[in-house]
Amino acid sequence: MKRLESNRLLLREWTANDVDDLYEYAQSDLVGPNAGWKPHANKEESLSIVNMFIDVGDTYAIQLKDNGKVIGGIGLHDRKPDESLEYLKQLEVGYVLNPDYWGNGYVPEAVERVKSFAFDELNIDLLWCGHYDYNMNSKRVNEKCGFIYRFTKEEVLRLLDDKKVNTLYYSLFNPKRRGK
């Protein structure tokens, strides 16, 4: 993964040394259920997730430049929420943030950086973002970052005991490819 920087953030690969920072926010009831998973029960669970991030290689650690603390994660995932557009080169942006850092503009800053990377360097045609209907913080981020609501889909969250949710999907076309 290419390291990405913004004004205040470094987006980089995860390492085993990040487990304490991940566990700090992954154990919160405010984080996991909004992202589709249960809060982590222990650091071992967080370590297994860090190892998965390392193996899969599609999720960045969001690290503060000023102190080196990992405060969240952001991924560019190979997903196609709208099958009618499967011919386009597309990715889905997903993110989580430690609640201690909410309200500081860190997620929009990280999203803007991965947007420019996806459009300018990966030549993606279309980016997606989604959120569950009860996650208003993600709704605000998606809209602030220019994503446009497209449709709602009912889904079952396997990692949350098969909870049924409505996922609202937003997308953004590469402005260099759509003349906009």
Kinemage of the C-alpha trace (Angstrom):
@kinemage 1
@onewidth
@group {chain A} dominant
@subgroup {mainchain}
@vectorlist {calphas} color= white
{ca met a 1} P 0.000 0.000 0.000
{ca lys a 2} L 1.195 3.448 -0.840
{ca arg a 3} L 1.480 5.775 2.167
{ca leu a 4} L -0.794 8.772 1.847
{ca glu a 5} L -0.492 12.073 3.689
{ca ser a 6} L -2.823 14.944 4.336
{ca asn a 7} L -2.368 18.070 6.411
{ca arg a 8} L -2.714 16.350 9.802
{ca leu a 9} L -2.810 12.644 8.938
{ca leu a 10} L -0.671 9.803 7.716
{ca leu a 11} L -2.582 6.950 6.080
{ca arg a 12} L -0.374 3.886 6.180
{ca glu a 13} L -0.289 0.119 6.451
{ca trp a 14} L -1.241 -1.423 9.766
{ca thr a 15} L 1.416 -3.067 11.953
{ca ala a 16} L 1.168 -5.324 15.009
{ca asn a 17} L 2.315 -2.315 17.074
{ca asp a 18} L -1.076 -0.670 16.371
{ca val a 19} L -3.079 -3.210 18.381
{ca asp a 20} L -3.408 -1.069 21.534
{ca asp a 21} L -4.686 1.941 19.595
{ca leu a 22} L -7.139 -0.232 17.637
{ca tyr a 23} L -8.433 -1.945 20.771
{ca glu a 24} L -8.896 1.442 22.474
{ca tyr a 25} L -11.678 2.343 20.038
{ca ala a 26} L -12.757 -1.098 18.777
{ca gln a 27} L -14.046 -2.042 22.232
{ca ser a 28} L -16.476 0.912 22.178
{ca asp a 29} L -20.191 0.380 21.612
{ca leu a 30} L -20.082 3.622 19.598
{ca val a 31} L -17.799 2.186 16.902
{ca gly a 32} L -18.338 -1.453 15.924
{ca pro a 33} L -22.134 -1.542 15.658
{ca asn a 34} L -22.036 1.553 13.403
{ca ala a 35} L -19.573 -0.283 11.151
{ca gly a 36} L -21.296 -3.680 11.193
{ca trp a 37} L -19.344 -5.583 13.855
{ca lys a 38} L -19.442 -6.273 17.579
{ca pro a 39} L -17.162 -4.370 19.942
{ca his a 40} L -13.894 -6.203 20.502
{ca ala a 41} L -13.848 -8.286 23.682
{ca asn a 42} L -10.059 -8.248 24.123
{ca lys a 43} L -6.737 -7.248 22.557
{ca glu a 44} L -6.346 -10.684 20.970
{ca glu a 45} L -9.421 -9.994 18.865
{ca ser a 46} L -7.976 -6.627 17.848
{ca leu a 47} L -4.668 -8.289 16.944
{ca ser a 48} L -6.467 -10.759 14.680
{ca ile a 49} L -8.134 -7.815 12.915
{ca val a 50} L -4.796 -6.007 12.523
{ca asn a 51} L -3.368 -9.202 11.009
{ca met a 52} L -6.334 -9.397 8.631
{ca phe a 53} L -5.754 -5.751 7.597
{ca ile a 54} L -2.097 -6.603 6.916
{ca asp a 55} L -2.978 -9.734 4.917
{ca val a 56} L -5.763 -8.192 2.828
{ca gly a 57} L -3.985 -4.867 2.276
{ca asp a 58} L -6.979 -2.644 1.540
{ca thr a 59} L -7.298 -0.759 4.845
{ca tyr a 60} L -5.099 2.094 6.025
{ca ala a 61} L -4.376 3.031 9.627
{ca ile a 62} L -5.283 6.682 10.222
{ca gln a 63} L -2.360 8.081 12.210
{ca leu a 64} L -2.007 11.579 13.627
{ca lys a 65} L 1.164 13.154 12.284
{ca asp a 66} L 1.821 15.220 15.405
{ca asn a 67} L 1.993 12.339 17.916
{ca gly a 68} L 1.944 9.063 15.953
{ca lys a 69} L -1.307 7.797 17.491
{ca val a 70} L -3.566 5.609 15.341
{ca ile a 71} L -7.084 7.002 15.706
{ca gly a 72} L -8.978 4.970 13.127
{ca gly a 73} L -8.948 3.163 9.838
{ca ile a 74} L -9.999 3.836 6.264
{ca gly a 75} L -10.262 1.325 3.461
{ca leu a 76} L -10.639 1.190 -0.285
{ca his a 77} L -12.541 -2.055 -0.749
{ca asp a 78} L -13.306 -4.011 -3.915
{ca arg a 79} L -17.106 -3.824 -3.703
{ca lys a 80} L -19.802 -3.037 -6.251
{ca pro a 81} L -23.053 -2.101 -4.518
{ca asp a 82} L -24.856 -1.503 -7.847
{ca glu a 83} L -24.433 -4.530 -10.112
{ca ser a 84} L -25.727 -2.590 -13.119
{ca leu a 85} L -22.461 -0.580 -12.986
{ca glu a 86} L -20.129 -3.569 -12.639
{ca tyr a 87} L -18.345 -2.642 -15.878
{ca leu a 88} L -16.886 0.457 -14.167
{ca lys a 89} L -13.643 0.454 -12.225
{ca gln a 90} L -14.876 1.123 -8.699
{ca leu a 91} L -14.118 0.857 -5.003
{ca glu a 92} L -15.970 1.449 -1.766
{ca val a 93} L -14.602 3.725 0.956
{ca gly a 94} L -15.174 2.558 4.538
{ca tyr a 95} L -13.944 4.210 7.716
{ca val a 96} L -14.017 4.136 11.507
{ca leu a 97} L -12.697 6.626 14.040
{ca asn a 98} L -11.960 6.573 17.739
{ca pro a 99} L -14.867 8.475 19.379
{ca asp a 100} L -12.357 10.546 21.370
{ca tyr a 101} L -11.464 12.216 18.050
{ca trp a 102} L -14.959 12.743 16.604
{ca gly a 103} L -15.870 16.271 15.578
{ca asn a 104} L -12.379 17.324 14.499
{ca gly a 105} L -12.726 16.755 10.749
{ca tyr a 106} L -10.287 13.840 10.653
{ca val a 107} L -12.528 11.458 8.688
{ca pro a 108} L -13.446 13.988 5.985
{ca glu a 109} L -9.728 14.800 5.684
{ca ala a 110} L -8.880 11.107 5.280
{ca val a 111} L -11.746 10.537 2.830
{ca glu a 112} L -10.638 13.482 0.689
{ca arg a 113} L -7.109 12.068 0.556
{ca val a 114} L -8.212 8.565 -0.482
{ca lys a 115} L -10.631 10.107 -2.996
{ca ser a 116} L -7.828 11.969 -4.733
{ca phe a 117} L -5.608 8.864 -4.625
{ca ala a 118} L -8.360 6.666 -6.082
{ca phe a 119} L -9.270 9.092 -8.855
{ca asp a 120} L -5.847 10.501 -9.723
{ca glu a 121} L -3.524 7.533 -9.203
{ca leu a 122} L -5.697 4.410 -9.377
{ca asn a 123} L -7.887 5.856 -12.168
{ca ile a 124} L -11.081 4.666 -10.514
{ca asp a 125} L -14.300 5.561 -12.351
{ca leu a 126} L -16.602 5.461 -9.341
{ca leu a 127} L -16.289 5.562 -5.547
{ca trp a 128} L -18.976 4.358 -3.159
{ca cys a 129} L -19.661 5.109 0.510
{ca gly a 130} L -22.401 3.581 2.584
{ca his a 131} L -23.854 3.902 6.053
{ca tyr a 132} L -26.577 2.261 8.075
{ca asp a 133} L -29.716 4.343 8.457
{ca tyr a 134} L -28.971 4.923 12.153
{ca asn a 135} L -25.423 6.243 11.592
{ca met a 136} L -25.902 9.983 11.131
{ca asn a 137} L -22.194 10.790 11.635
{ca ser a 138} L -21.277 8.809 8.510
{ca lys a 139} L -24.165 10.378 6.614
{ca arg a 140} L -22.708 13.830 7.335
{ca val a 141} L -19.206 12.736 6.272
{ca asn a 142} L -20.487 11.249 2.999
{ca glu a 143} L -22.399 14.407 2.135
{ca lys a 144} L -19.587 16.750 3.248
{ca cys a 145} L -17.182 14.869 0.951
{ca gly a 146} L -19.445 15.302 -2.066
{ca phe a 147} L -20.920 11.814 -2.299
{ca ile a 148} L -24.464 11.716 -3.677
{ca tyr a 149} L -27.186 9.446 -2.302
{ca arg a 150} L -28.119 6.733 -4.834
{ca phe a 151} L -30.237 4.024 -3.151
{ca thr a 152} L -31.057 2.082 0.013
{ca lys a 153} L -30.635 -1.662 0.336
{ca glu a 154} L -31.768 -3.950 3.144
{ca glu a 155} L -28.884 -6.119 4.327
{ca val a 156} L -28.169 -8.677 7.025
{ca leu a 157} L -25.129 -8.058 9.242
{ca arg a 158} L -23.653 -11.484 9.869
{ca leu a 159} L -21.174 -10.124 12.439
{ca leu a 160} L -24.016 -8.535 14.439
{ca asp a 161} L -26.071 -11.707 14.931
{ca asp a 162} L -27.841 -11.362 11.573
{ca lys a 163} L -29.285 -7.946 12.395
{ca lys a 164} L -31.318 -6.538 9.490
{ca val a 165} L -30.381 -2.991 8.540
{ca asn a 166} L -30.978 -0.493 5.777
{ca thr a 167} L -27.763 0.609 4.118
{ca leu a 168} L -27.828 3.941 2.311
{ca tyr a 169} L -25.372 4.009 -0.585
{ca tyr a 170} L -23.737 7.142 -1.945
{ca ser a 171} L -21.383 7.447 -4.902
{ca leu a 172} L -19.139 9.867 -6.673
{ca phe a 173} L -17.935 9.610 -10.256
{ca asn a 174} L -14.385 10.540 -11.153
{ca pro a 175} L -14.769 14.184 -12.237
{ca lys a 176} L -12.003 13.763 -14.843
{ca arg a 177} L -13.971 11.002 -16.567
{ca arg a 178} L -17.473 12.440 -16.378
{ca gly a 179} L -16.744 15.997 -17.481
{ca lys a 180} L -17.853 17.301 -14.096
